[in-house]
Amino acid sequence: MNSASHSYVITGGSPIVGEITCYGAKNFATKAMVAACLGSSPTILSNVPPIGDVDITLGLLKSVGATVEWRDEKTLFIDPTTITNHRVTTPDSRSNRIPILMLPVLLHRFGKAEIPRLDGCDIGKRAVDFHEAAVENFGGEIEVDREHLAATTKKKLKGTQFKLNYPSVGATETCLFLAVLARGTSVIQNAAIEPEILGLITMLRGMGAVIFLGPNREIRVEGVETLTGTRMECLGDRIEAASWASLACATDGNITLHGIMPDTFNNFLAYYRKVGGGFELVGPQSIRFFRAGTLKPIMLETDVYPGFSTDWQQPFATLLTQAEGISVIHETVYDDRLGYTQALNRMGAKIQLSTECLGQPCRFQHKGHVHSALIMGATPLQALADPLEVPDLRGGLAYVIAAAMAEGTTTLTHIERIERGYGDISKRLENMSFDIIKK
């Protein structure tokens, strides 16, 4: 039975109490796996999360010939010296955005690269034009057809100055991978500075890269001739941590998280306090989350780091259905990431969507994108008789929280979309009072 045929059956209506250890960050681990392929010797990554996106990334590395082996359940050995193929051929790689990062790796090694055209979660346009422009600025040439995206270069890539129109995480990573082995100095302006980016920079420095962080989102890279392998531990997943914190508060429960540094999601903690959530630091990497009192409505806007992450938005919006009053969410990162709210309304929530900027004007203003939401609470939720199809990774976790809140039993299908980032949560939540069964 493949993962697509499984479902989660959740019986809700009770506070969720217990503890869980956060996995290593998906948004770091998968990128670090690709970064390891820039080296001239093996890399060992620890605290790697055993999730779907890591399996997909492992497959695409193997498709170009890299040797990738699990040393234990959370430690990966990656040897890039066996790479022999400039084409990423694994079809599963279409379901995430990692293949685009293979372009710099393969260009440096072969002077040519080919990857499948990308899909990913259905959360709005996720253009790769930033990546394509970056490759061209570093001296590569891009060719695109209906099935593939290819890049070539006739000589060694050269350092450049490149300003991102938007501080995209993926495009910043592409620029870093292009720059570290390019000839000369590169300056990346308006770069993303998420904790996962800073972790990647630390890893690249450990491999021999020369990278300087400047003010105003500027990164300067002095290209080197070669990089070596390294050892790197994946930082805890701040997105996952915010998800379980939202679950605790939404169900009036009490959940202790381990394996997460509080300073990686400080802004979430501020909003969590503001809405009425409580937390206690119980160890260097342990936090207890609970509801501190009556939940209050708030206004929030998603933004690039250090702002409120777009990946925190869906679990937090589900929590806001229990706040007394009208809350506002303004999504400024993706143009179509509120579709999951339709199912919440069917369960009893009162959420109204808008194409207007309900907050500061953003890049989606007057473009007709549904990117704002009014959440009228508090509203009790009820389980639905029909199964709910998980729409995407973070929307799926919102459904898990809604099902935990709702009276009755909810069935979630297409749970592989959740397990891409969270693993098998039916097993991971065994130390919680959570009635969830995988069928």
PAVO-901131 format. One line per field, with one value per residue (C-alpha): residue in three letters; chain; x, z, y; residue number from 1. Coordinates in steps of 0.05 Angstrom, whole numbers, plus 5000, padded with zeros to 4 digits. Layout:
N
rest ala | ... .
kette A | ... .
xx X | ... .
zz Z | ... .
yy Y | ... .
nr NUM | ... .
//
This chain:
439
rest met | asn | ser | ala | ser | his | ser | tyr | val | ile | thr | gly | gly | ser | pro | ile | val | gly | glu | ile | thr | cys | tyr | gly | ala | lys | asn | phe | ala | thr | lys | ala | met | val | ala | ala | cys | leu | gly | ser | ser | pro | thr | ile | leu | ser | asn | val | pro | pro | ile | gly | asp | val | asp | ile | thr | leu | gly | leu | leu | lys | ser | val | gly | ala | thr | val | glu | trp | arg | asp | glu | lys | thr | leu | phe | ile | asp | pro | thr | thr | ile | thr | asn | his | arg | val | thr | thr | pro | asp | ser | arg | ser | asn | arg | ile | pro | ile | leu | met | leu | pro | val | leu | leu | his | arg | phe | gly | lys | ala | glu | ile | pro | arg | leu | asp | gly | cys | asp | ile | gly | lys | arg | ala | val | asp | phe | his | glu | ala | ala | val | glu | asn | phe | gly | gly | glu | ile | glu | val | asp | arg | glu | his | leu | ala | ala | thr | thr | lys | lys | lys | leu | lys | gly | thr | gln | phe | lys | leu | asn | tyr | pro | ser | val | gly | ala | thr | glu | thr | cys | leu | phe | leu | ala | val | leu | ala | arg | gly | thr | ser | val | ile | gln | asn | ala | ala | ile | glu | pro | glu | ile | leu | gly | leu | ile | thr | met | leu | arg | gly | met | gly | ala | val | ile | phe | leu | gly | pro | asn | arg | glu | ile | arg | val | glu | gly | val | glu | thr | leu | thr | gly | thr | arg | met | glu | cys | leu | gly | asp | arg | ile | glu | ala | ala | ser | trp | ala | ser | leu | ala | cys | ala | thr | asp | gly | asn | ile | thr | leu | his | gly | ile | met | pro | asp | thr | phe | asn | asn | phe | leu | ala | tyr | tyr | arg | lys | val | gly | gly | gly | phe | glu | leu | val | gly | pro | gln | ser | ile | arg | phe | phe | arg | ala | gly | thr | leu | lys | pro | ile | met | leu | glu | thr | asp | val | tyr | pro | gly | phe | ser | thr | asp | trp | gln | gln | pro | phe | ala | thr | leu | leu | thr | gln | ala | glu | gly | ile | ser | val | ile | his | glu | thr | val | tyr | asp | asp | arg | leu | gly | tyr | thr | gln | ala | leu | asn | arg | met | gly | ala | lys | ile | gln | leu | ser | thr | glu | cys | leu | gly | gln | pro | cys | arg | phe | gln | his | lys | gly | his | val | his | ser | ala | leu | ile | met | gly | ala | thr | pro | leu | gln | ala | leu | ala | asp | pro | leu | glu | val | pro | asp | leu | arg | gly | gly | leu | ala | tyr | val | ile | ala | ala | ala | met | ala | glu | gly | thr | thr | thr | leu | thr | his | ile | glu | arg | ile | glu | arg | gly | tyr | gly | asp | ile | ser | lys | arg | leu | glu | asn | met | ser | phe | asp | ile | ile | lys | lys .
kette A | A | A | A | A | A | A | A | A | A | A | A | A | A | A | A | A | A | A | A | A | A | A | A | A | A | A | A | A | A | A | A | A | A | A | A | A | A | A | A | A | A | A | A | A | A | A | A | A | A | A | A | A | A | A | A | A | A | A | A | A | A | A | A | A | A | A | A | A | A | A | A | A | A | A | A | A | A | A | A | A | A | A | A | A | A | A | A | A | A | A | A | A | A | A | A | A | A | A | A | A | A | A | A | A | A | A | A | A | A | A | A | A | A | A | A | A | A | A | A | A | A | A | A | A | A | A | A | A | A | A | A | A | A | A | A | A | A | A | A | A | A | A | A | A | A | A | A | A | A | A | A | A | A | A | A | A | A | A | A | A | A | A | A | A | A | A | A | A | A | A | A | A | A | A | A | A | A | A | A | A | A | A | A | A | A | A | A | A | A | A | A | A | A | A | A | A | A | A | A | A | A | A | A | A | A | A | A | A | A | A | A | A | A | A | A | A | A | A | A | A | A | A | A | A | A | A | A | A | A | A | A | A | A | A | A | A | A | A | A | A | A | A | A | A | A | A | A | A | A | A | A | A | A | A | A | A | A | A | A | A | A | A | A | A | A | A | A | A | A | A | A | A | A | A | A | A | A | A | A | A | A | A | A | A | A | A | A | A | A | A | A | A | A | A | A | A | A | A | A | A | A | A | A | A | A | A | A | A | A | A | A | A | A | A | A | A | A | A | A | A | A | A | A | A | A | A | A | A | A | A | A | A | A | A | A | A | A | A | A | A | A | A | A | A | A | A | A | A | A | A | A | A | A | A | A | A | A | A | A | A | A | A | A | A | A | A | A | A | A | A | A | A | A | A | A | A | A | A | A | A | A | A | A | A | A | A | A | A | A | A | A | A | A | A | A | A | A | A | A | A | A | A | A | A | A | A | A | A | A | A | A | A | A | A | A | A | A | A | A | A | A | A | A | A | A | A | A | A | A | A | A | A | A | A | A | A | A | A .
xx 5000 | 5032 | 5029 | 4978 | 4926 | 4933 | 4890 | 4889 | 4827 | 4824 | 4774 | 4774 | 4742 | 4792 | 4854 | 4918 | 4970 | 5040 | 5108 | 5145 | 5216 | 5218 | 5252 | 5311 | 5286 | 5259 | 5277 | 5349 | 5362 | 5340 | 5382 | 5442 | 5438 | 5446 | 5501 | 5540 | 5545 | 5587 | 5644 | 5702 | 5696 | 5640 | 5595 | 5558 | 5492 | 5461 | 5391 | 5364 | 5287 | 5259 | 5206 | 5180 | 5219 | 5284 | 5268 | 5253 | 5318 | 5356 | 5327 | 5346 | 5418 | 5422 | 5395 | 5458 | 5503 | 5517 | 5527 | 5477 | 5471 | 5435 | 5486 | 5430 | 5358 | 5377 | 5449 | 5463 | 5530 | 5535 | 5593 | 5590 | 5653 | 5611 | 5567 | 5570 | 5505 | 5484 | 5410 | 5363 | 5317 | 5276 | 5202 | 5186 | 5230 | 5174 | 5135 | 5181 | 5227 | 5295 | 5315 | 5325 | 5383 | 5418 | 5430 | 5490 | 5518 | 5516 | 5539 | 5601 | 5616 | 5597 | 5583 | 5513 | 5451 | 5381 | 5323 | 5248 | 5199 | 5174 | 5106 | 5107 | 5048 | 4988 | 4994 | 5000 | 5053 | 5123 | 5163 | 5233 | 5250 | 5293 | 5334 | 5339 | 5361 | 5413 | 5443 | 5447 | 5479 | 5534 | 5548 | 5502 | 5450 | 5379 | 5335 | 5264 | 5215 | 5150 | 5185 | 5254 | 5294 | 5367 | 5428 | 5496 | 5560 | 5620 | 5669 | 5675 | 5619 | 5640 | 5624 | 5571 | 5527 | 5456 | 5396 | 5335 | 5269 | 5242 | 5282 | 5265 | 5295 | 5304 | 5334 | 5383 | 5405 | 5414 | 5457 | 5499 | 5511 | 5530 | 5576 | 5617 | 5654 | 5649 | 5711 | 5717 | 5672 | 5596 | 5548 | 5477 | 5430 | 5361 | 5378 | 5336 | 5364 | 5321 | 5355 | 5359 | 5398 | 5446 | 5454 | 5470 | 5522 | 5554 | 5556 | 5587 | 5639 | 5655 | 5666 | 5716 | 5672 | 5687 | 5621 | 5609 | 5542 | 5532 | 5477 | 5412 | 5406 | 5472 | 5516 | 5586 | 5619 | 5691 | 5694 | 5743 | 5771 | 5744 | 5702 | 5711 | 5660 | 5642 | 5599 | 5536 | 5477 | 5409 | 5377 | 5309 | 5247 | 5217 | 5158 | 5140 | 5149 | 5098 | 5050 | 5051 | 5047 | 4984 | 4955 | 4966 | 4932 | 4876 | 4854 | 4867 | 4920 | 4991 | 5049 | 5123 | 5169 | 5242 | 5298 | 5281 | 5318 | 5269 | 5308 | 5293 | 5219 | 5217 | 5164 | 5117 | 5125 | 5106 | 5042 | 5027 | 5030 | 4987 | 4931 | 4929 | 4977 | 5027 | 5095 | 5150 | 5223 | 5237 | 5307 | 5358 | 5319 | 5252 | 5189 | 5121 | 5061 | 4990 | 4931 | 4940 | 4869 | 4813 | 4839 | 4839 | 4833 | 4894 | 4917 | 4978 | 5015 | 5060 | 5129 | 5199 | 5244 | 5245 | 5170 | 5114 | 5128 | 5078 | 5087 | 5061 | 4999 | 4954 | 4960 | 4955 | 4892 | 4860 | 4876 | 4846 | 4778 | 4775 | 4791 | 4735 | 4725 | 4749 | 4821 | 4855 | 4908 | 4944 | 4985 | 5041 | 5088 | 5045 | 4987 | 4941 | 4951 | 4883 | 4844 | 4847 | 4799 | 4740 | 4744 | 4748 | 4684 | 4650 | 4670 | 4638 | 4690 | 4670 | 4725 | 4715 | 4768 | 4787 | 4829 | 4844 | 4906 | 4877 | 4940 | 4999 | 4997 | 5036 | 5060 | 4993 | 4953 | 4901 | 4921 | 4859 | 4894 | 4855 | 4907 | 4870 | 4823 | 4775 | 4765 | 4703 | 4707 | 4700 | 4665 | 4661 | 4683 | 4647 | 4676 | 4652 | 4619 | 4659 | 4735 | 4777 | 4831 | 4896 | 4911 | 4984 | 5036 | 5018 | 4944 | 4944 | 4971 | 4916 | 4866 | 4900 | 4891 | 4819 | 4804 | 4834 | 4789 | 4726 | 4673 | 4669 | 4715 | 4749 | 4783 | 4841 | 4863 | 4926 | 4965 | 5031 | 5027 | 5031 | 5085 | 5129 | 5146 | 5123 | 5134 | 5083 | 5049 | 5006 | 5071 | 5103 | 5044 | 5040 | 5065 | 5005 | 4932 | 4916 | 4866 | 4897 | 4900 | 4934 | 4895 .
zz 5000 | 4980 | 5023 | 4978 | 4998 | 5073 | 5115 | 5185 | 5228 | 5283 | 5340 | 5369 | 5422 | 5479 | 5502 | 5473 | 5527 | 5521 | 5491 | 5426 | 5399 | 5338 | 5276 | 5242 | 5197 | 5130 | 5099 | 5120 | 5114 | 5041 | 5021 | 5060 | 5023 | 4958 | 4986 | 5004 | 4929 | 4920 | 4958 | 4934 | 4992 | 5033 | 5082 | 5143 | 5163 | 5231 | 5259 | 5189 | 5191 | 5165 | 5122 | 5051 | 5024 | 5049 | 5013 | 4949 | 4955 | 4967 | 4903 | 4861 | 4888 | 4871 | 4801 | 4785 | 4816 | 4886 | 4940 | 4996 | 5056 | 5122 | 5178 | 5229 | 5230 | 5229 | 5201 | 5126 | 5091 | 5024 | 4976 | 4916 | 4883 | 4849 | 4812 | 4737 | 4708 | 4693 | 4688 | 4747 | 4725 | 4785 | 4771 | 4846 | 4847 | 4812 | 4877 | 4912 | 4895 | 4909 | 4837 | 4819 | 4869 | 4830 | 4772 | 4805 | 4830 | 4761 | 4724 | 4768 | 4756 | 4683 | 4652 | 4638 | 4678 | 4665 | 4714 | 4708 | 4705 | 4775 | 4808 | 4885 | 4931 | 4900 | 4940 | 4884 | 4833 | 4855 | 4797 | 4782 | 4742 | 4800 | 4794 | 4719 | 4721 | 4773 | 4730 | 4671 | 4713 | 4734 | 4661 | 4647 | 4593 | 4605 | 4560 | 4578 | 4545 | 4568 | 4608 | 4627 | 4649 | 4626 | 4637 | 4604 | 4609 | 4562 | 4616 | 4691 | 4723 | 4742 | 4803 | 4796 | 4832 | 4834 | 4867 | 4882 | 4869 | 4930 | 4986 | 4963 | 5004 | 4945 | 4900 | 4955 | 4960 | 4885 | 4886 | 4944 | 4908 | 4844 | 4880 | 4925 | 4866 | 4816 | 4794 | 4832 | 4882 | 4883 | 4919 | 4932 | 4949 | 4982 | 5003 | 5049 | 5120 | 5150 | 5204 | 5152 | 5105 | 5161 | 5177 | 5104 | 5104 | 5166 | 5130 | 5067 | 5109 | 5141 | 5071 | 5055 | 5026 | 5041 | 5056 | 5090 | 5117 | 5110 | 5130 | 5092 | 5070 | 5032 | 5025 | 4995 | 4970 | 4949 | 4903 | 4917 | 4873 | 4911 | 4972 | 5017 | 5055 | 5126 | 5186 | 5201 | 5248 | 5224 | 5267 | 5297 | 5255 | 5276 | 5229 | 5261 | 5330 | 5314 | 5289 | 5354 | 5395 | 5356 | 5369 | 5444 | 5448 | 5399 | 5440 | 5508 | 5518 | 5544 | 5499 | 5513 | 5453 | 5454 | 5403 | 5385 | 5398 | 5419 | 5383 | 5315 | 5320 | 5366 | 5325 | 5329 | 5405 | 5407 | 5367 | 5409 | 5472 | 5441 | 5421 | 5491 | 5487 | 5542 | 5541 | 5591 | 5575 | 5611 | 5582 | 5532 | 5475 | 5508 | 5512 | 5544 | 5507 | 5534 | 5533 | 5583 | 5583 | 5537 | 5465 | 5435 | 5361 | 5327 | 5260 | 5228 | 5162 | 5137 | 5114 | 5101 | 5162 | 5214 | 5200 | 5213 | 5169 | 5115 | 5139 | 5208 | 5179 | 5168 | 5238 | 5269 | 5229 | 5255 | 5326 | 5312 | 5299 | 5375 | 5390 | 5414 | 5359 | 5289 | 5269 | 5204 | 5165 | 5107 | 5067 | 5030 | 5011 | 4967 | 4924 | 4936 | 5004 | 5037 | 5000 | 5060 | 5097 | 5056 | 5094 | 5161 | 5143 | 5128 | 5198 | 5230 | 5224 | 5198 | 5152 | 5096 | 5043 | 5005 | 4946 | 4982 | 5024 | 5094 | 5121 | 5090 | 5013 | 4987 | 4919 | 4907 | 4913 | 4857 | 4823 | 4841 | 4885 | 4946 | 4999 | 5060 | 5110 | 5164 | 5218 | 5262 | 5327 | 5371 | 5334 | 5355 | 5301 | 5282 | 5245 | 5174 | 5152 | 5087 | 5085 | 5077 | 5024 | 5048 | 4999 | 5015 | 5070 | 5116 | 5099 | 5118 | 5187 | 5195 | 5181 | 5235 | 5286 | 5264 | 5270 | 5340 | 5359 | 5327 | 5362 | 5326 | 5280 | 5219 | 5164 | 5125 | 5059 | 5016 | 5081 | 5043 | 5033 | 5109 | 5116 | 5066 | 5123 | 5188 | 5178 | 5204 | 5257 | 5281 | 5309 | 5328 | 5371 | 5410 | 5472 | 5469 | 5488 | 5414 | 5385 | 5315 | 5276 | 5209 | 5163 .
yy 5000 | 5066 | 5128 | 5162 | 5109 | 5122 | 5168 | 5197 | 5186 | 5238 | 5242 | 5311 | 5355 | 5345 | 5384 | 5357 | 5344 | 5314 | 5326 | 5318 | 5328 | 5372 | 5344 | 5378 | 5433 | 5410 | 5477 | 5468 | 5393 | 5387 | 5447 | 5422 | 5356 | 5394 | 5438 | 5375 | 5361 | 5424 | 5391 | 5349 | 5300 | 5269 | 5306 | 5279 | 5311 | 5296 | 5309 | 5299 | 5292 | 5225 | 5259 | 5255 | 5315 | 5286 | 5221 | 5260 | 5298 | 5234 | 5206 | 5266 | 5264 | 5191 | 5205 | 5244 | 5191 | 5217 | 5164 | 5176 | 5129 | 5131 | 5118 | 5116 | 5140 | 5213 | 5215 | 5219 | 5206 | 5242 | 5229 | 5276 | 5248 | 5194 | 5244 | 5227 | 5253 | 5326 | 5307 | 5302 | 5246 | 5226 | 5241 | 5249 | 5312 | 5350 | 5352 | 5401 | 5459 | 5427 | 5408 | 5482 | 5483 | 5428 | 5476 | 5510 | 5444 | 5412 | 5475 | 5479 | 5406 | 5394 | 5462 | 5438 | 5418 | 5394 | 5387 | 5371 | 5429 | 5442 | 5437 | 5437 | 5454 | 5489 | 5553 | 5604 | 5621 | 5602 | 5630 | 5605 | 5668 | 5693 | 5630 | 5634 | 5707 | 5690 | 5635 | 5683 | 5737 | 5689 | 5672 | 5614 | 5606 | 5580 | 5538 | 5518 | 5470 | 5438 | 5384 | 5409 | 5469 | 5467 | 5510 | 5512 | 5552 | 5552 | 5573 | 5578 | 5619 | 5689 | 5731 | 5784 | 5834 | 5810 | 5844 | 5803 | 5837 | 5800 | 5767 | 5696 | 5640 | 5594 | 5647 | 5667 | 5595 | 5590 | 5653 | 5626 | 5560 | 5597 | 5646 | 5601 | 5568 | 5626 | 5664 | 5730 | 5766 | 5765 | 5811 | 5787 | 5845 | 5840 | 5769 | 5726 | 5720 | 5664 | 5621 | 5565 | 5611 | 5630 | 5556 | 5542 | 5598 | 5567 | 5500 | 5529 | 5566 | 5499 | 5472 | 5528 | 5583 | 5656 | 5690 | 5757 | 5782 | 5857 | 5905 | 5914 | 5841 | 5841 | 5779 | 5782 | 5719 | 5711 | 5652 | 5595 | 5540 | 5482 | 5463 | 5402 | 5361 | 5377 | 5355 | 5394 | 5386 | 5408 | 5461 | 5447 | 5461 | 5528 | 5517 | 5451 | 5482 | 5536 | 5483 | 5443 | 5508 | 5527 | 5458 | 5466 | 5534 | 5518 | 5457 | 5489 | 5437 | 5434 | 5411 | 5412 | 5416 | 5393 | 5405 | 5477 | 5542 | 5597 | 5651 | 5620 | 5638 | 5699 | 5735 | 5676 | 5676 | 5750 | 5738 | 5676 | 5718 | 5773 | 5725 | 5695 | 5636 | 5622 | 5590 | 5572 | 5560 | 5494 | 5480 | 5506 | 5475 | 5459 | 5501 | 5486 | 5516 | 5526 | 5574 | 5631 | 5657 | 5681 | 5685 | 5755 | 5775 | 5803 | 5832 | 5800 | 5803 | 5748 | 5770 | 5746 | 5736 | 5765 | 5776 | 5727 | 5667 | 5647 | 5575 | 5595 | 5626 | 5565 | 5533 | 5602 | 5620 | 5556 | 5577 | 5646 | 5615 | 5608 | 5681 | 5726 | 5778 | 5792 | 5775 | 5796 | 5758 | 5791 | 5741 | 5779 | 5722 | 5677 | 5699 | 5640 | 5609 | 5616 | 5562 | 5515 | 5561 | 5535 | 5469 | 5506 | 5543 | 5477 | 5454 | 5516 | 5572 | 5640 | 5664 | 5714 | 5722 | 5785 | 5807 | 5872 | 5886 | 5885 | 5918 | 5953 | 5953 | 5893 | 5868 | 5834 | 5899 | 5908 | 5843 | 5804 | 5753 | 5727 | 5742 | 5770 | 5738 | 5762 | 5710 | 5719 | 5681 | 5645 | 5589 | 5515 | 5466 | 5402 | 5342 | 5330 | 5266 | 5265 | 5256 | 5319 | 5318 | 5351 | 5408 | 5419 | 5412 | 5470 | 5471 | 5398 | 5413 | 5465 | 5409 | 5366 | 5422 | 5434 | 5360 | 5360 | 5418 | 5391 | 5348 | 5282 | 5242 | 5271 | 5232 | 5264 | 5236 | 5249 | 5252 | 5242 | 5318 | 5326 | 5273 | 5310 | 5358 | 5327 | 5252 | 5202 | 5244 | 5186 | 5155 | 5221 | 5243 | 5178 | 5215 | 5262 | 5253 | 5256 | 5206 | 5197 | 5132 | 5119 | 5074 .
nr 1 | 2 | 3 | 4 | 5 | 6 | 7 | 8 | 9 | 10 | 11 | 12 | 13 | 14 | 15 | 16 | 17 | 18 | 19 | 20 | 21 | 22 | 23 | 24 | 25 | 26 | 27 | 28 | 29 | 30 | 31 | 32 | 33 | 34 | 35 | 36 | 37 | 38 | 39 | 40 | 41 | 42 | 43 | 44 | 45 | 46 | 47 | 48 | 49 | 50 | 51 | 52 | 53 | 54 | 55 | 56 | 57 | 58 | 59 | 60 | 61 | 62 | 63 | 64 | 65 | 66 | 67 | 68 | 69 | 70 | 71 | 72 | 73 | 74 | 75 | 76 | 77 | 78 | 79 | 80 | 81 | 82 | 83 | 84 | 85 | 86 | 87 | 88 | 89 | 90 | 91 | 92 | 93 | 94 | 95 | 96 | 97 | 98 | 99 | 100 | 101 | 102 | 103 | 104 | 105 | 106 | 107 | 108 | 109 | 110 | 111 | 112 | 113 | 114 | 115 | 116 | 117 | 118 | 119 | 120 | 121 | 122 | 123 | 124 | 125 | 126 | 127 | 128 | 129 | 130 | 131 | 132 | 133 | 134 | 135 | 136 | 137 | 138 | 139 | 140 | 141 | 142 | 143 | 144 | 145 | 146 | 147 | 148 | 149 | 150 | 151 | 152 | 153 | 154 | 155 | 156 | 157 | 158 | 159 | 160 | 161 | 162 | 163 | 164 | 165 | 166 | 167 | 168 | 169 | 170 | 171 | 172 | 173 | 174 | 175 | 176 | 177 | 178 | 179 | 180 | 181 | 182 | 183 | 184 | 185 | 186 | 187 | 188 | 189 | 190 | 191 | 192 | 193 | 194 | 195 | 196 | 197 | 198 | 199 | 200 | 201 | 202 | 203 | 204 | 205 | 206 | 207 | 208 | 209 | 210 | 211 | 212 | 213 | 214 | 215 | 216 | 217 | 218 | 219 | 220 | 221 | 222 | 223 | 224 | 225 | 226 | 227 | 228 | 229 | 230 | 231 | 232 | 233 | 234 | 235 | 236 | 237 | 238 | 239 | 240 | 241 | 242 | 243 | 244 | 245 | 246 | 247 | 248 | 249 | 250 | 251 | 252 | 253 | 254 | 255 | 256 | 257 | 258 | 259 | 260 | 261 | 262 | 263 | 264 | 265 | 266 | 267 | 268 | 269 | 270 | 271 | 272 | 273 | 274 | 275 | 276 | 277 | 278 | 279 | 280 | 281 | 282 | 283 | 284 | 285 | 286 | 287 | 288 | 289 | 290 | 291 | 292 | 293 | 294 | 295 | 296 | 297 | 298 | 299 | 300 | 301 | 302 | 303 | 304 | 305 | 306 | 307 | 308 | 309 | 310 | 311 | 312 | 313 | 314 | 315 | 316 | 317 | 318 | 319 | 320 | 321 | 322 | 323 | 324 | 325 | 326 | 327 | 328 | 329 | 330 | 331 | 332 | 333 | 334 | 335 | 336 | 337 | 338 | 339 | 340 | 341 | 342 | 343 | 344 | 345 | 346 | 347 | 348 | 349 | 350 | 351 | 352 | 353 | 354 | 355 | 356 | 357 | 358 | 359 | 360 | 361 | 362 | 363 | 364 | 365 | 366 | 367 | 368 | 369 | 370 | 371 | 372 | 373 | 374 | 375 | 376 | 377 | 378 | 379 | 380 | 381 | 382 | 383 | 384 | 385 | 386 | 387 | 388 | 389 | 390 | 391 | 392 | 393 | 394 | 395 | 396 | 397 | 398 | 399 | 400 | 401 | 402 | 403 | 404 | 405 | 406 | 407 | 408 | 409 | 410 | 411 | 412 | 413 | 414 | 415 | 416 | 417 | 418 | 419 | 420 | 421 | 422 | 423 | 424 | 425 | 426 | 427 | 428 | 429 | 430 | 431 | 432 | 433 | 434 | 435 | 436 | 437 | 438 | 439 .
//
